[in-house]
Amino acid sequence: MKHTYDYLIVGAGLFGAVFAREATDAGRHCLVVDRRPHTGGNLRCDDADGIHVHRYGAHIFHTASRRAWTYVQRFAEFNRFTNAPLALSGGELFHLPFNMNTFNRLWGVRTPAEARAAVERQRAPYAAIEHPANLEEQALKLVGSDIYHRLIKGYTEKQWGRPATELPPFIIRRVPLRFVYDNNYFDDPWQGIPIGGYNVLTDALLRGIEVRTSTDFLRHRSELEPLAARVVFTGCIDEYFDCRLGRLDYRSLRFEHRRLDVPDYQGNAVVNYCDADVPWTRIIEHKHFEHANTPHTVVTREYPADYAPGREPYYPVNDERNTQLVEQYRALAAGLPNVVFGGRLGSYTYADMDDTVDAALDLAARLLA
């Protein structure tokens, strides 16, 4: 059968855009479709008179992968934004990640030795927990009571929509404790935001490639699938199979964007809200990502939400049920020689942007070889 395209790429987000770029540059004919009315997936930015608003929440590119960093810089110039979020708890602001500034605020300690001793005192009552049964026990064993109750418990329970005692311990296998006065959240050597916003990056990746937005592959599968010799699917893997084995679970998000006629609202790009009685998990002030000099600002309140059809799926729920279910879907996928699953939803995994770039490059290298 003669096909119009070599590849039909479902999803114009970062994974799909990188794969489409690599395939096109290798001489393949690609069609990219996306059910949303825009390209870029969750990286999409809106221009609010000089402020690039991250429509689907804060995205900060950070990596230890030289390949991923070098690759994205081919398509966009990045600034040197340093992510230094704050956490508001009980009316007090704390620095994240947990570092000497956090420990000083909590306990009044000033030296690393004093801070280490304080952490050990906090951990001591939970040392007997050999095999934590849930996230709460895991967190208490790792950091003790003060950090857990003030800075982890409320935020995490809002994020996942269930008590910490009902969450699996592996969600918080590790809590970084840094005994230095350094508020840089990431310890990766490369970090930044594309100058001009993420649309600059994704538009460059898709330049010269046929893209159809507002095109739902699952609704028009019978028309679209025969067009190409192979499909790269970056949507929800269970939905590709019409959820025949059951639906995978996700957590969703809701965003409330507000333009304010003040030059600065919170003085920082990201402030987490840890108290359980505050319904949002964080407020993002977008101008700080690119140090925009404007008389106004735009802030976004981010609310966790249950996932349901019609909402965007953001975070996979990696509990025992879903882990077993996704393996069954992967077994079905392995039986489709002309369909490849990738990206956050196709892989049912939470992936940072650099992981997404590397995974798309790996897939391209394998398929295009």
N, C-alpha and C positions, 0 to 999 in steps of 0.2 A: 504494500500500500504506500502510495506517495503522500508524504506529509508536507504541509505548508511550512511548518517550523521544526527545528531540531528539538527545541525545549519549550515547553509551556511552564512558566514559573508562576506558581500561585502564591501571591503575597509580595508586595512592593516595599517590604521593610528592609532592614539592613542585610539579613541573610540572603533574601531573594535578590536584592540589588547587587550585592557583591558577586553572587554566582552568575547573574545575568551579565555583569561586566566582564567577568573572566571568560564566559562562554562566547560572548560576542567578539571579544578580542582574539579568541582562538578560531574565529571564522564560522561560528555556529549562528544560526538564525533563531532568535528568541522572541517570544511573546510573554509579557508580564501582565498579569491581571490582579486586581485587588478589589475587594468588595467595598472598601471605603472610597469616598470621593476624592482622595488625595493619595500621593505616594509618601513613602517614608515611614509607614507604620507608626509605632509608638514614639519615634523620634521627631514627628512632625512639629514644626514651630509655626506660630502665628506672629506677624509683625504688628505690634501695638505702638506705632509712632516711634520707632527706634528701639523698642524692647522686644527681644525675641522670646516669646512665651512658649515654654515647653508644654504643649497641649495635653500630653499624657503623663505628666509628672517629670521630675528632675532627672536628667540624663547627663552623667559626667563620664567622659571617656578616660579610663585609667588602665594601665597595663604594664606587665613585665615582659610582654611578648614584643621583641624588636620587630618581628615580621608584621604583626598587626599594626603597630605604631607607624612603621614606615609605609605600610600600605595606605592607611587612611590619609596620611599627609600628601599622598599623590593627588588627592582630590579636594582637599580643603586645608587651609592654614589654621592651625590651632593656637589658642592663647595658652597662657600658663595659669589657668584657674586652679586654685588649691581648695579642695573641699574641707571645710572646717565647721561642721554643723554644731549647733547648740541644742541642748535639751532643757525644756522647761518642766520643772517638777515642784509642786508645792510653792509656786511663786518664785522659785530660785532658778537661775540659769547655770547649767553645767556644760563643760566642754566634752565633746565626743571626738575621737574614741576615748575610752577611759584612760586618762593620762595623769601626770602630776598636777595639772590644773584641776582636774576632777577630784583627785584625792585630797588636795589642799582645801577645796570647797567643802567636801564631805566631812573631813576629820581634822583639818587644821595642820596636817603634816606638811613638812617643807622639803625633806630630802628623800631620795629613793629608798634608803634603808628604812626610814620611818614608814614610808608608804607600804613597802613589802611586809613589814611587821604588822601593820594595820590590816592588810588583806589577809594575812595568815590568821589573825585573830578572828576575822569575819568568817573565814572558811572552817575554822576548827569545830564548831558545833555540828557540822555536816560531814565531817571526815569519815564517819562510819557508814555513810551511804556508798556501798561498794558498786552497786549497779543501779543507777538512777532509773526510776520507773517512768518518769515524765519530765517535761521541760523544766518544771519548777525545781524538782530535786537536782536536775543537772546544773541549773543556774546557781542554786545555793551552794552546791559543791564547788563550783568554779570560782564564784566571786563573793559569796556570803550574802548576808541579809540586806545591808544598806543599799548596795548597788542594785541588787535584784528588785527590792520593793520600791525603790525610788525611780529607777531608770530603765528597768526591763519589763517588769510584770504588766503594768497598765498598758504600755505601748504594744507589747507582744499580744496581749489578749484582745486588744482592739484590732490589731492587724489580722489575726487569724480567726476572730469571731468565736472563740471558745476559751474556757479557762485553761491556764497554763498546766494544770494538773491533768488535762485531757489531751495535751499536745505531746507528740513523741520527743524523747530527749535529744535525738540527733539533730533537730532543728537548731540547737544551740550547743553543738559539740564543743565549740571553742569560743571564748570571749577574749578578744585582745586586750591585754593590760600593758600599758606602755609607761615605763617609769622614767619618762622624760617630759619636759615642758614643751611639747610639740603637738599642735592641734590638727595637723594634716591627717585626715581620716584614712587615707590610703597610703600604704608603704611602697606602692609601685613606683618605678623610676620615671614613668611618663604619664602625664595627666593633663587634661585640658578640654576646652570647648571649641568647636569650629567657630572661627570669626565669621559672624553673619548668621549663626544658627545652624542647626543640623540639616536644614533643607539644602544648604550649600553642598554638603557632603552627598546626600542621597540623590539630588538632582544631577550632580556630576557623575555619579556611578551609573545612572540610568540614561545619560545623554546619548542620543542616537539609537535608542532601543525602543521598540514599539511597546507602549504601555496602555492598558485599558483600565481606567478606574471605574468605580461604581459598577463593577462586574463581579457578581457572586458566582464563583466557580461551582459551588455545590448545587446551585439552582440551575445552572446552565451546563452541567457536566457533559450531557449527551452531545452538545454542540461543540464544546471547547476541547474535550479530551482527544477526539480524533484528529485535531489539527496538528498535533505534535507527535514526534516519535517517542518522546519521554516527558514525564511530568515531574517537576520538583515541587513538592507540596509543603508549604510552611504554615498551613492552618492547623487546627486541632486534629490530631491523629484519629481520635475516636469519631469525630464528625465525618471524616473521609469515609469511614465504614458505616455511616448512618447509625452510629452508637449501638450497633447490633449486640455487643457484649455488655452494654451498660455505659453510662456517662462517666467520664473522668471528672473529678472535682477540681475546681479552681477557686481562688479568691479574686474578687474584682475590686475596682476602685471607682470612686466618684470624685470629680474635680469641680470646685467652685472658684471660678476666676473672677477677680475684682480689680478694676482700674481705680486708683486712688490719686487724687490731685495733691499729693505730697511728694517731695523728692526722695524720701526714704521712709519705709514703714518699720522694718525690724533690724536694719543694719547688718543683715547676714542673708546668704542665699537660702539656707535651710535651718529651720528651728523645729525640732521634734517636740510634741506635746505628750508627756508621759502619764499624765493623770487620767484615771479611768473615766472621770466625769466630763472630760472634754471629748466631744464626739469625733474630732478629726485627729489624725496622727501627726501631721506636720503642716507647716505653712512655708511655701516656697516664694521667695521674692526674686523674680527672674532677672532683673536688671543687674544683679550682682554677679551673674555668670559671665557677663562680658563688660562689666563696669560701665554700663550705659550712663551717659550724662544727660538726663532728661528731667524736666520739672515734675513729671508724674512717675508713678510706679504701678506695677501689676503684681498682685499677690494671688496665690492659689492655695486654698484649703483642700487637703487631700483626705477623703473619707474612705475607710475600708468598707467593702460591701460584699454581700453574698453574690456568687455568680449564678446567673440564670441566662437562658437563651435571649439574645438581644443586647446583653451587656458584654463588655470586653473581658476576656479571661486574661489575668495578669500572672498570678502565682500558682503553680501546681501545688496540690496538697499531697505531699509525699508521705502519706501514712501507709499502713500495711495493705489496706484494700486497694488503693490506687496504684501502689507499686506492683501488686500482682496483676491488676487489670491492664496496666500499660504494657506489661510483658506479653500479655495475650494479644494485644493490638500489634505489638512489634512482630510477633510471630505471623500474624496475618500479612503485615507489610512485607515481610521477607518473601512471601509468595507472589509478589507483584514485581516482575523483572523490569517493567518500564515505568515504575513510580518510585521516587525517592523522597523520603521524609526528612525535613531539616528545620532548623530554627527552633525557637523557644517552644512553640506550640506543637510543631511536628515531632519534636524530641521529648516533649513533656518534661522539660527541665528548666530551672531558672538559670539563665546564662547572662553574664556581663557582656558588654558590647565587644570587647576584645576576643572573648571566647567565641562569639557569634561570627566575627570576621575570620578567625582562624578555622572554625569549622566549615564555613563556606568555601574558603580557599582549599582546604583539604578535600572537600567533596569535588570541587572543580578539578583539582589535580588528578583525582581518581577517575572521574568520568571522562575527562577530556584527553586523558593520556592515550 
